[in-house]
Amino acid sequence: MQFGRKSEQLDREVARLETALEDLTGERGVADVRRARQSSASPPFGDASPKEALPPHLPREERVLEAEATCPTCGSAMQPLGEDVSEQLARVAAAFKVIRTIRRKTVCSCGHHVSQPPTPGLPITRSIAHPSLLADILV
């Protein structure tokens, strides 16, 4: 098989079949994303760039960033106002998981101040790739 006349043809056939398998696997992933997008609710009003939903079967880890508890202007207690949720795709020990970063918003009862923790830095702006995923791809 290695040194015969048809060995080069076998190598080409193996490469062609591997490429076909990768194409089928990639198409299945795209179909999963499309199905998830169709089953999910419509994006919130004012969302400037709708992103594709990450598959719901992936495990999720939540990281909650709390805003200031007291108003820096008047010193009164801050009231909850809402939250922004972002998701990144990470690869941990040859498995994928979604890391949800929740940034809680608070508003002062006097109405003069809204507080929210800053967005954590990302290696690629406006991407869903976690640094661990990018490092794995690079390696």
WOZIQUI-V412021 format. One record per run of one state. SS is the DSSP state (alpha for helix, beta for strand, coil for the rest). FROM is the first residue (numbers start at 1). LEN is the number of residues. If there is no record, write none. Layout:
ss=SS from=FROM len=LEN
ss=SS from=FROM len=LEN
//
This chain:
ss=coil from=1 len=6
ss=alpha from=7 len=33
ss=coil from=40 len=19
ss=beta from=59 len=7
ss=coil from=66 len=4
ss=beta from=70 len=1
ss=coil from=71 len=6
ss=beta from=77 len=16
ss=coil from=93 len=2
ss=beta from=95 len=14
ss=coil from=109 len=5
ss=beta from=114 len=3
ss=coil from=117 len=12
ss=beta from=129 len=1
ss=coil from=130 len=1
ss=alpha from=131 len=8
ss=coil from=139 len=1
//
